[in-house]
């Protein structure tokens, strides 16, 4: 059973993982699909060692997993529910940003002006 202390630990791990801009960029890339450290380094214009260090942190936080493939390791979000939750968190955060247009055509939130968003 999760206690308040264990829930707080989970929240702190998640916050630590997303607090760094480089880790956030890696997470955003991994939300699009699994990837390899060398490819992430190239796509994000980072060094391989930098990417590896951040992936280690994300793995230690339980957010990503490494899947060995021969001599390489493919990284992906550890659970599809976590990927869904992170995507929803991004969407909701953008939705409550007063300066951002609503992207949901079916939105029924009070004050949401769908027409001005398009």
N, C-alpha and C positions, 0 to 999 in steps of 0.2 A: 504494500500500500504506500502510495506517495504521500509523504508528509509535507508540511509547508517548507521545511528546511530542504528537502530533496527537490521540491518544485523550484525553490529559490536558486538552488544549485544549477538546475537545468536552464532557468532564465538567465543566470549569469554566464553560463557557457555559451548560450546563443548570442547574448549581447557581446561577449568577448569576440566571438567569431565574426560578427558583423561590424564591429567597431572600427576595424582597419579597412581603409579604402581598397587596398590591394586584395584582401580576402573577400571583400564584397564584390569586386570585379570578377574574381575567380568563381564565386558562388553564382553570379549572374550568368557566367558562361556555362557552368555546369547545369544550371536550370534548363538550358537549351539542349543538353544531352551530355553523355559521358565524354571524357576527353583524357588526353595524355599530358603529362607535365611539359614535355618538349613543345607540343602543339600549343598549349596554353601560354607558355613563355613567348612563343613567336606571335601569337594572336594578340596578346596583351602588352607586347613590347617590354618584357621583363626577362631577367636572367633565370636560367633553369634552377639555380640554387635558391633564388628568392621564391619562385613558385613552389619548389619542394618544401621549403620551410613553412610557407603558408598552408600548403596542403597537409603537412604534419599537424599543424595547429587545428585545422578544420577536422581532421581525422580524430585527434585527441578529444575534440569537443563533441564528437559523435555525429557530426553533420555530413561528412563524406566518408566513403569507404574506398579503399584501393583494391582493385581486382587484378591479381597477377595474370599476365598473358605472356607466357614465354619469358623473355628478358625485360619486358616492359610491364608497367602497372597502369591500368586504366582507372581513372577516378570518376566517381559519380555520387550524387546525393544518396545518402544512406537508406532512405525509405521514400517511396513514392508519396506517402502522406506528408512527409516533411517538404518535399518539393512543391506539393499543392499548397501547403500552408504558407511557405515562403512567397509563392506567387500571389496568393490571396493577400498576404500582408502588404506586399508592394502595391497591389491594386487598391486596397482599402486606404492605404496611406496617401496614394495619389488622389483618390476620390474625395478625401476630406481636405485636400489642399485647395483653398478657395481660388487660387489662381490657375488651377489646372482644369481643363474641360472634362466633363463626364464622358467616359467611353462606353457606358452601358446603355444601350438603346432601350432596355426594359426598366431602367431606373425609375423608382417611384418615391425617391427621397424628397421630402419637402425642400423647396428652394432650388432644386436641381433644374436647370434650364437646358433641356436637351437641344433645343433649336440653336441657342447661342454657342453650343459646344461644337457644332458642325461647321 
